[in-house]
Amino acid sequence: MLEVKMPRLGVTMQNGTVTNWLVNEGDTVEKGDYLFELETEKSTLEIEAQSSGVLKKIIVPEGVEVPIYTIIAVIAEEDEEVDLSKYDENASANDEVAATAQVVVKEEKRPQTQAVNRGGISPRARKLAKELGVEIDNIVGTGKGGLITEDDVRNSASSGTDILIKEKIALNHVQRAMSANMLKSWTGVPQFTQMVSVNMENALRVKKEFENVSLNDVLIKTVGKAVKTYSIVNSRLDNNEIIVFDEVNVSVAVNSEQGLVVPVVRNVEDKSVSAISKEIRTLADKANRNQLTLDDFANGTITVSNLGALGIEAGTPIINAPQSTIVFAGAIKKVPVVNNENEVVIAPMMTLSICFDHRFIDGVTGAQFTTAVKQALETLRVEDLL
């Protein structure tokens, strides 16, 4: 007999959710067959069976988040006698969370308001609804499969009954991870942003010397070289100790169907811009196919975000904690500027915004790095990208 447990796929993983059982109870599975789909904070992965046999019991149903190493199923030989009674208590508790409730829709005060289609309700949410005097029949669940959560109950208790709701959209696993990380960064890290205007005429000229290389690739390589000179920005604060990294591993903001994800390109200081470009395209393709792994997100030391292609001219980014620095590039706009000869000329200008952890990076240190990146882009040479 094998007890299938919620696997731990990375050092930061604490919980996981079975989004889809790929095998039914009573089915025969072979070692290496895909057993279920696992949703973590970072991605959705197909998990293989570690033993051959018959799936005797599914203990954790789809849509229920449980801690790592929780027993979620039992596999045994076809003729093996297995006492499954000891798992019934856990299975019952999980079933209650995931069960679909039969809803009796009360007559609405407004005839144009449609009945609410809803899944089940978690036991803690049911208890909270009773304490707050909230009718659960009128709550739209935002959890997996329409499950009503404690937040849904609180929102229902505080919202006015005269406001019609179009819809409620549950956060997916990528959005939940982003929500938690941004809240932690914004509330736990005092941060400041510096902005400079960069003349990108030289960078655009050099970029043309390379095939299949984007301006974002050039920016990442340039940031990587500047970091080697001002390594204090390639760091994080651990209690009262500043940890400065020797590797420059750039977390790159990539848009995907699951939302904005931030995989990592490692050792950019040692790679050519062409190699960086190829690696980013691979990561973007994996993101669109929802195939990024935990390793793809691991060990980032500084973040680069470029929304210029979407027309955003400037921004004040939020640090990707626990990192200490994030570089944000805006759109390039042709504007009139005064050159060194006091002549008014048209130049392609970009706003560069760099945000720092103010707990240990002061304004002068930040300014030195910000100026270094600006100057590196304005004086860029082909050999700097090799």
Order of alpha helices (4+ residues) and beta strands (2+ residues): beta-beta-beta-beta-beta-beta-beta-beta-alpha-alpha-alpha-alpha-beta-alpha-alpha-beta-beta-beta-beta-beta-beta-alpha-alpha-beta-beta-beta-alpha
